């Protein structure tokens, strides 16, 4: 659609993510599958859609939203962190395969004031995450500024990793 309307595709921001987190003992396999489908497969489908366009154009920029949950693994976050670390790993492979015409950036947000908690199926965990979010979360525009920073660099500069979190967030 972007190519039809604007004649080209400059940037693809992969920002899909759900987090129905739980302890592994709960065996919420359907939640695991949902996270894999959205967080990982959705990201891969984005690559499948944009990579041929970027190759044809000779330029393009993938901006992939990962998570600080993949940097500091906590109880209840194993599967979620696994999906986000898979995005980080695949992004690095994509960066290495991209050559000198395509750019790949991973941005790892910490607590951001969004409705992300709505995807959490465990009511107790959802309440804990909401309480922390309400105390320390940063505004989504902090992430937007990080994205803008990465894409505004000259074409020969590839910003690979950015971590953006509240100063009060420990992990």
C-alpha positions in Angstrom: 0.0 0.0 0.0 2.8 2.5 0.8 4.4 1.8 -2.5 1.2 2.4 -4.3 0.4 5.6 -2.5 3.9 7.0 -2.1 5.9 5.2 -4.7 8.3 3.6 -2.2 8.7 2.1 1.3 11.3 3.8 3.4 10.8 2.2 6.8 9.0 -0.8 8.3 8.4 -0.6 12.1 7.6 -4.0 13.5 5.8 -3.1 16.7 3.4 -6.0 17.3 3.5 -7.5 20.7 1.3 -9.2 23.2 2.3 -10.5 26.6 -0.1 -12.9 28.2 2.7 -13.8 30.7 2.6 -16.5 33.3 4.7 -18.9 35.1 5.7 -21.9 33.0 4.1 -24.2 35.5 0.7 -22.9 34.6 1.1 -24.5 31.1 -0.9 -21.9 29.3 0.1 -23.3 25.9 -2.5 -21.3 24.0 -1.0 -18.1 25.4 2.5 -19.3 24.4 1.2 -20.0 20.9 -0.5 -16.5 20.7 2.8 -14.8 21.7 4.7 -16.8 19.1 2.1 -16.0 16.4 2.0 -12.3 17.1 5.5 -11.4 18.5 7.5 -13.7 16.3 5.5 -14.7 13.2 4.0 -11.2 12.8 7.6 -9.9 12.7 8.7 -12.5 10.2 5.7 -11.7 8.0 6.7 -8.1 8.0 10.2 -9.1 6.8 8.6 -11.2 4.1 6.5 -8.3 2.9 9.2 -5.5 3.1 12.4 -7.3 2.2 11.6 -7.8 -1.5 10.5 -4.2 -1.8 13.7 -2.9 0.0 15.9 -5.1 -2.3 14.1 -3.9 -5.4 14.4 -0.2 -4.3 18.0 -0.6 -3.2 17.3 0.9 0.3 15.1 0.5 3.3 15.1 0.4 7.1 13.7 -2.2 9.4 12.9 -0.9 12.9 12.0 -3.8 15.2 10.6 -3.2 18.7 12.0 -5.7 21.1 11.8 -5.3 24.9 13.9 -4.9 28.0 12.2 -8.1 29.1 14.6 -9.9 26.7 17.6 -8.3 28.4 16.7 -9.1 32.0 14.7 -12.4 32.2 12.2 -12.5 35.1 9.8 -15.2 36.3 6.6 -15.2 34.3 8.4 -13.7 31.3 10.2 -16.7 29.8 8.1 -17.2 26.8 7.5 -13.5 26.1 11.3 -12.8 26.5 12.0 -15.8 24.2 9.9 -14.3 21.4 11.5 -10.9 21.8 15.0 -12.4 21.9 14.1 -14.4 18.7 13.3 -11.0 17.1 16.6 -9.6 18.3 18.5 -12.6 17.0 16.7 -12.6 13.6 17.3 -8.9 13.3 21.0 -9.4 13.7 21.0 -12.1 11.1 19.0 -9.8 8.8 21.5 -7.0 9.5 24.4 -9.2 8.5 22.6 -10.4 5.3 21.3 -6.9 4.4 24.5 -5.6 2.8 25.3 -1.9 2.6 21.9 -0.7 1.4 19.5 -1.8 4.1 19.5 -0.8 7.8 18.2 -2.8 10.8 17.5 -1.2 14.2 16.2 -2.9 17.4 14.7 -0.7 20.0 14.1 -2.2 23.5 11.5 -0.3 25.5 11.1 -0.7 29.2 7.9 0.2 30.9 5.9 2.4 28.6 2.5 3.8 29.3 0.4 1.8 26.8 -2.4 -0.7 26.9 0.0 -3.7 26.6 -1.3 -5.1 29.9 -4.6 -5.7 28.3 -3.1 -8.8 26.6 -2.2 -10.3 30.0 -4.5 -13.2 30.9 -3.3 -13.7 34.5 -5.2 -11.2 36.6 -2.7 -11.1 39.5 0.3 -10.5 37.2 -1.7 -7.9 35.2 -2.4 -6.0 38.4 1.3 -6.1 39.4 2.4 -4.9 36.0 -0.3 -2.2 35.9 0.8 -0.9 39.3 4.5 -0.7 38.2 3.5 0.9 34.9 1.4 3.5 36.7 4.3 4.4 39.0 7.2 4.5 36.6 6.2 4.2 32.9 7.5 6.6 30.3 5.4 8.1 27.6 5.2 6.4 24.2 6.7 9.5 22.6 10.0 8.5 24.1 10.0 5.4 21.9 8.8 7.5 18.9 11.9 9.8 19.4 14.2 6.8 19.5 12.7 5.5 16.2 13.0 9.0 14.7 16.7 9.2 15.8 17.5 5.9 14.1 15.8 6.6 10.8 17.1 10.2 10.6 20.7 9.1 10.5 22.3 9.3 7.1 21.9 6.2 4.9 25.5 5.0 5.6 24.8 5.0 9.4 23.1 2.0 10.9 21.9 2.4 14.5 21.6 -1.2 15.6 20.4 -1.2 19.3 18.7 1.3 21.4 17.4 0.7 25.0 14.9 3.2 26.3 13.5 2.7 29.8 12.4 4.8 32.8 15.2 5.8 35.0 13.4 4.2 37.9 13.3 0.8 36.1 15.9 -1.6 37.6 15.8 -4.4 35.0 
